[in-house]
């Protein structure tokens, strides 16, 4: 798989994940608007944004550092689901 195709597929999957989280949290109680639902939305969006920013970096160590952030955010979001 080429680097460009991998990037496109991963970006598409992370976008789908963000939209899924937003759809799910839309049905949370209004009392959670500024609590859990907000945290889940911000964390899921952070996954996508950090991945895209990391992919745009040229220095390998800096790129790798940015690509570690989404893994941590994914764990944060998954805690709420399980």
MARFITI-786255 format. One record per residue (C-alpha): residue number from 1; residue in one letter; x, y negated, z. Coordinates in steps of 0.1 Angstrom, whole numbers, plus 5000, padded with zeros to 4 digits. Layout:
N
<pt><num>NUM</num><residuo>A</residuo><u>X</u><v>Y</v><w>Z</w></pt>
...
***
This chain:
82
<pt><num>1</num><residuo>X</residuo><u>5000</u><v>5000</v><w>5000</w></pt>
<pt><num>2</num><residuo>X</residuo><u>5014</u><v>4966</v><w>4990</w></pt>
<pt><num>3</num><residuo>X</residuo><u>5020</u><v>4940</v><w>5016</w></pt>
<pt><num>4</num><residuo>X</residuo><u>4994</u><v>4917</v><w>5000</w></pt>
<pt><num>5</num><residuo>X</residuo><u>4968</u><v>4944</v><w>4999</w></pt>
<pt><num>6</num><residuo>X</residuo><u>4975</u><v>4953</v><w>5036</w></pt>
<pt><num>7</num><residuo>X</residuo><u>4972</u><v>4917</v><w>5046</w></pt>
<pt><num>8</num><residuo>X</residuo><u>4939</u><v>4913</v><w>5027</w></pt>
<pt><num>9</num><residuo>X</residuo><u>4924</u><v>4944</v><w>5042</w></pt>
<pt><num>10</num><residuo>X</residuo><u>4935</u><v>4936</v><w>5077</w></pt>
<pt><num>11</num><residuo>X</residuo><u>4922</u><v>4900</v><w>5075</w></pt>
<pt><num>12</num><residuo>X</residuo><u>4889</u><v>4914</v><w>5062</w></pt>
<pt><num>13</num><residuo>X</residuo><u>4886</u><v>4939</v><w>5090</w></pt>
<pt><num>14</num><residuo>X</residuo><u>4894</u><v>4913</v><w>5117</w></pt>
<pt><num>15</num><residuo>X</residuo><u>4869</u><v>4889</v><w>5102</w></pt>
<pt><num>16</num><residuo>X</residuo><u>4842</u><v>4917</v><w>5103</w></pt>
<pt><num>17</num><residuo>X</residuo><u>4852</u><v>4923</v><w>5140</w></pt>
<pt><num>18</num><residuo>X</residuo><u>4848</u><v>4886</v><w>5148</w></pt>
<pt><num>19</num><residuo>X</residuo><u>4814</u><v>4885</v><w>5132</w></pt>
<pt><num>20</num><residuo>X</residuo><u>4803</u><v>4917</v><w>5151</w></pt>
<pt><num>21</num><residuo>X</residuo><u>4813</u><v>4901</v><w>5184</w></pt>
<pt><num>22</num><residuo>X</residuo><u>4794</u><v>4869</v><w>5176</w></pt>
<pt><num>23</num><residuo>X</residuo><u>4764</u><v>4890</v><w>5166</w></pt>
<pt><num>24</num><residuo>X</residuo><u>4765</u><v>4910</v><w>5198</w></pt>
<pt><num>25</num><residuo>X</residuo><u>4771</u><v>4881</v><w>5221</w></pt>
<pt><num>26</num><residuo>X</residuo><u>4742</u><v>4862</v><w>5205</w></pt>
<pt><num>27</num><residuo>X</residuo><u>4719</u><v>4886</v><w>5224</w></pt>
<pt><num>28</num><residuo>X</residuo><u>4735</u><v>4881</v><w>5258</w></pt>
<pt><num>29</num><residuo>X</residuo><u>4715</u><v>4863</v><w>5285</w></pt>
<pt><num>30</num><residuo>X</residuo><u>4717</u><v>4825</v><w>5284</w></pt>
<pt><num>31</num><residuo>X</residuo><u>4733</u><v>4826</v><w>5318</w></pt>
<pt><num>32</num><residuo>X</residuo><u>4764</u><v>4841</v><w>5301</w></pt>
<pt><num>33</num><residuo>X</residuo><u>4766</u><v>4814</v><w>5275</w></pt>
<pt><num>34</num><residuo>X</residuo><u>4797</u><v>4798</v><w>5291</w></pt>
<pt><num>35</num><residuo>X</residuo><u>4809</u><v>4830</v><w>5307</w></pt>
<pt><num>36</num><residuo>X</residuo><u>4815</u><v>4864</v><w>5292</w></pt>
<pt><num>37</num><residuo>X</residuo><u>4800</u><v>4857</v><w>5258</w></pt>
<pt><num>38</num><residuo>X</residuo><u>4822</u><v>4826</v><w>5253</w></pt>
<pt><num>39</num><residuo>X</residuo><u>4853</u><v>4845</v><w>5265</w></pt>
<pt><num>40</num><residuo>X</residuo><u>4845</u><v>4874</v><w>5241</w></pt>
<pt><num>41</num><residuo>X</residuo><u>4840</u><v>4850</v><w>5212</w></pt>
<pt><num>42</num><residuo>X</residuo><u>4872</u><v>4830</v><w>5218</w></pt>
<pt><num>43</num><residuo>X</residuo><u>4892</u><v>4862</v><w>5223</w></pt>
<pt><num>44</num><residuo>X</residuo><u>4879</u><v>4878</v><w>5191</w></pt>
<pt><num>45</num><residuo>X</residuo><u>4885</u><v>4847</v><w>5170</w></pt>
<pt><num>46</num><residuo>X</residuo><u>4920</u><v>4845</v><w>5185</w></pt>
<pt><num>47</num><residuo>X</residuo><u>4928</u><v>4879</v><w>5171</w></pt>
<pt><num>48</num><residuo>X</residuo><u>4921</u><v>4867</v><w>5136</w></pt>
<pt><num>49</num><residuo>X</residuo><u>4938</u><v>4833</v><w>5140</w></pt>
<pt><num>50</num><residuo>X</residuo><u>4970</u><v>4847</v><w>5156</w></pt>
<pt><num>51</num><residuo>X</residuo><u>4973</u><v>4874</v><w>5129</w></pt>
<pt><num>52</num><residuo>X</residuo><u>4970</u><v>4848</v><w>5101</w></pt>
<pt><num>53</num><residuo>X</residuo><u>4994</u><v>4824</v><w>5117</w></pt>
<pt><num>54</num><residuo>X</residuo><u>5019</u><v>4853</v><w>5124</w></pt>
<pt><num>55</num><residuo>X</residuo><u>5016</u><v>4865</v><w>5088</w></pt>
<pt><num>56</num><residuo>X</residuo><u>5025</u><v>4830</v><w>5076</w></pt>
<pt><num>57</num><residuo>X</residuo><u>5058</u><v>4829</v><w>5096</w></pt>
<pt><num>58</num><residuo>X</residuo><u>5090</u><v>4836</v><w>5078</w></pt>
<pt><num>59</num><residuo>X</residuo><u>5114</u><v>4846</v><w>5106</w></pt>
<pt><num>60</num><residuo>X</residuo><u>5108</u><v>4882</v><w>5116</w></pt>
<pt><num>61</num><residuo>X</residuo><u>5111</u><v>4877</v><w>5153</w></pt>
<pt><num>62</num><residuo>X</residuo><u>5087</u><v>4849</v><w>5153</w></pt>
<pt><num>63</num><residuo>X</residuo><u>5063</u><v>4868</v><w>5131</w></pt>
<pt><num>64</num><residuo>X</residuo><u>5065</u><v>4898</v><w>5153</w></pt>
<pt><num>65</num><residuo>X</residuo><u>5057</u><v>4877</v><w>5184</w></pt>
<pt><num>66</num><residuo>X</residuo><u>5026</u><v>4862</v><w>5167</w></pt>
<pt><num>67</num><residuo>X</residuo><u>5015</u><v>4897</v><w>5157</w></pt>
<pt><num>68</num><residuo>X</residuo><u>5017</u><v>4909</v><w>5193</w></pt>
<pt><num>69</num><residuo>X</residuo><u>4991</u><v>4884</v><w>5205</w></pt>
<pt><num>70</num><residuo>X</residuo><u>4962</u><v>4900</v><w>5186</w></pt>
<pt><num>71</num><residuo>X</residuo><u>4969</u><v>4933</v><w>5203</w></pt>
<pt><num>72</num><residuo>X</residuo><u>4965</u><v>4917</v><w>5237</w></pt>
<pt><num>73</num><residuo>X</residuo><u>4933</u><v>4899</v><w>5227</w></pt>
<pt><num>74</num><residuo>X</residuo><u>4918</u><v>4931</v><w>5213</w></pt>
<pt><num>75</num><residuo>X</residuo><u>4923</u><v>4947</v><w>5247</w></pt>
<pt><num>76</num><residuo>X</residuo><u>4907</u><v>4918</v><w>5264</w></pt>
<pt><num>77</num><residuo>X</residuo><u>4876</u><v>4921</v><w>5242</w></pt>
<pt><num>78</num><residuo>X</residuo><u>4874</u><v>4959</v><w>5244</w></pt>
<pt><num>79</num><residuo>X</residuo><u>4872</u><v>4957</v><w>5282</w></pt>
<pt><num>80</num><residuo>X</residuo><u>4838</u><v>4940</v><w>5279</w></pt>
<pt><num>81</num><residuo>X</residuo><u>4825</u><v>4968</v><w>5256</w></pt>
<pt><num>82</num><residuo>X</residuo><u>4836</u><v>4998</v><w>5276</w></pt>
***
